[in-house]
């Protein structure tokens, strides 16, 4: 995830602590969402392509989905749009050159922690994070060469509030529309800026994926692999990229996906 210090797209402001985890957990609307039936919606023979703007987005958003797909023995491709090299501006501890190695390694460790690394093939596109909105055409071209006619696509919400998340989600959704592929979008930063029953999110299109206690435990451990995003940068006195509140919100007993 790219560092956020008061950022927004449109009216989707990412600032401060954000909406509390407990507010979401207590919202009755979340409990009333229809369940995502993986065996029906991700059938045998369909390859699942998860397209993540930054290393860690695939775990923050989709660790539960990835575990369940692996249990179903589905073929999983993880497309890393960027290596997240710009997450620590001016840092002496985490330079872009270092992050180019560190962050993909953190993803690999997280997949191993989930016990699914043998089922996931990672492809790096090496776009510059923070610049994806200016490279949407190039991203569309790169993805077109990777996709097959029967793929199911998973990416970030195209109104997620983070410019890279929105650009990636928009490109993937447009590509899905153009090629008649099924596309799911996962909420990540939306949990921060939105509030329960927020009408900026099309809840009528959402499905929830319940996570077992073990899957949630595994997800928590996997998030812990992204040490570069979890530690204070003493060279710049910047706080962790991923706050405790952000991590809490991603550890609800559900993952929520939009489709259609």
N, C-alpha and C positions, 0 to 999 in steps of 0.2 A: 504494500500500500504506500502510495506517495504521501509525503509529509503534508499535513494540513494545518495551517495556522490562519484561522479566519478565512475561509474560502466559500464560494458559492457559485452556483449557476442559476440564473433567474432568481426565483424566490426560495431556492433550496440552500439555505445558509448552513454551513458546517462551522460551528463556533462554540466555544465553551464546552460544558460537560455533555450537552445533548439530553434527549429524553431518557429518563431513568429506565433501567432494565425492568424494575418492578412494575412500572406503569404499563409496559407492554405485556408482561406476564399476567397482570390483573385484568387486561382488557378482554371482555367477553367475545368481542368480534374475532380475536385471534383464535380462540377455542372453537369458533363456529365455522372456520374456513374448511372447505372440503379437502379431504386427504389426497395426496398425490400417490396414485397406485402405480408403482414402478413396473411391475410385471406387465401391466396393460399398456402403459405409456412409453416404456422403453423395452420393446419386444426383442426377443431373440433374433440375432442377425443384423440388428441395427447398431452401428458404431456411434458412440457418444463422444462428442468433441466439446471439451470445456475450454472456453477462451477467456483467459484472465489478463486484465490490464497489467498487473504487477505480481511478482512473486508474493504470495500469502493470500491473495484474493480467492484463489481456488480452495484454500483451507478455511478461511474465515467464512466464506459463503457456502461452500459445497462439501465440506469434509464428511458430513453425514450422507449426502447423496453419493459421494465417491465410495464410501464404505459399503453402502447397500448395493450399488452397481457391481462392485467387485464381488460381493457375495453371490450375486446373480450371474457372475462370470461374463459380464458384458465387456466388450472391447472399449477401452477408454483412451482417448487422445487428449493430452493437456497442451494447449497452445499458449505459450507465454508471449504476450504481445511485447512486453519490455522486460528487462532484467532489473528494473527499479533502481537504476544507478543514481538517480537524482534525489533520493529520499533524505539525504543529509547535506544540504547546502553548506559550503565552506568548512566542512568537517575535516579535521586532521585524523580523526579516529576511523571514519568511514568515507574514504574518497570514492569517487565514481569508479575508478579502476578496481579498487578492492571490492566494492559492492557488486561489480559485474561478475565476480566469482562467488562472493559470500551469499548473495540472495538466491541464486539457483541452487546452491548447496543446501541452503535452509529448506527450500521446497523439497529437495530429495530426502533430506532427513525427516521432514514432516510426513512424506508419503511412506517412508519406512516405519515411522512411528505408528501410522495407521495400519500397517501391515499389508499395504496394497501396492508397493512400489513395483512389484513384478507384473502388475496388471495395467500400469499406466505408462504410456509412451509420451515423453515430454518433447515438444518442438519449440525452439526459441526463435522468435521473429526479429528480436534485437531492435525494436523501435525505441526511440527516446521517450521515456516517461516525461509527462508534463507537456509533450508536444503532439500527442496522439490526435487531438482535435484538428491539427493542421496537416495530418498525414492520413486522413480517412480514405482517400482514394487509393493510396499505396497499400493501406491495410486491407482494403477490399480486394485488391489484386492479389496480395499475398495469401489471403484466406481462400480465394477462389481456386488457387492451384492445389490446396490441401484437401478440399472437401470432396466427398463422394455423394452420389445421388440419394443414398439411403441414410445419411448421417442425421443424428439428432443433435442440435446445437444447444449449448448452455453458456450464458455470458452474464455480464452485469446489467442491472436495470438501466435502461436508457434515459431515466430521469433521476439517477442516483445521487446527484449533487456534486460529485467529483468529476471534473472535466474529462479525465482519462476514462473513467467508468462509463460516463454518458457517451463519449465518442465511440468507445468499443461496442457498447450495447447497441447504439444506433447503426453502426456498420454491420454488425452481426444480424440484427433484425431485418435490415434492408436486404441483405444477402439471402436470408431465409425466405423473405417474401418473393424475391426475384427468382429463386430456384425451387420454391415450393417445399422447403424443408421446415420441420417442426423446430421451434426455438423457445427455450425457457430462459427467463431473466431472473437473477437472484438479487434480493435486496441486501445491501451492505451498509453504505452510508445513509441510506434512507431511514434506517432505524435511529439515526442521530438527529436529523433535522425534522423528521415528521413526528406526529403525535397520534395516539390511538384514534382511529376513524378519520384520519387526515384525508381529505378529498383530493389531494394531489396525487394520491396513489390509487390506481384502479383496482380496488379490493375485489371487485366482481370477477377479475381475471386471475386471482391468486389461488394457489393451492399450497397446503402445508404438508411438509414431510416430517412426520414424527421421528424422533431419534430415541433409541433405547438408552438406558443409563450407561451401558458400556460404550456405545457409540459416542455419546456426549463426553464421557471421560476421555476417550481416545482423541476426540476433537480438541479438547482442552490441552492435552499433552502435545498434540501436533502444533497448535498455535504457539506453544512454548518453545518450539524449535526456531522461531524467527527472532533470535536474540538481537539482531541489529535493529529491529523495530521495537524492542521491549526495554532497551536500556537507555539510561540518560547518556547523552553525548557530552562528556565533560570538556571536550575541546571547544564546544560552542555554547555550553550551558543550556542546550535545548532538552526539553523533556522527551520521554519516549514517543515515538510516532504513534504507537498504539497505546492509548490510555487504558487504565483499568476499567473505566466505564464502557469503552468501545468493546473490549474483550467480553465483558459481562453481557452486553447486548447480543453478541454473536454466540453466546452459550445458552440461549433459550432452548427448550426441548423440542424445537421445531426449526426447520429451514423453510423459508417461504419463497415460492417461485411464481412468476407471472407467465401465463401462456395464452396466446391468441389475442 
